[in-house]
Amino acid sequence: MRHRNVPYRLYPNMAPAERLLEMRGPHQRLYNTALEEGMRIYQETGEGLSFAAQRQDLPQWRTGARALRG
């Protein structure tokens, strides 16, 4: 069975659009944190960081993000 992608667009009104923008911030910070950590590990060791290894660090990053938000 072949899977096919079906693109579609969302046209939210103001309230959902604002909520989507609010949700994007933490996701961007999480992505950037994971990227920076992977780059740092590669520079220090010369080896990449696996997805499983980064996944283990997620709870610490989330706790740090909550502490920053107050």
Secondary structure, 3 states (H helix, E strand, C coil): CCCCCCCCCCCCCHHHHHHHHHHHHHHHHHHHHHHHHHHHHHHHHCCCCCHHHHHHHHHHHHHHHHHHHC
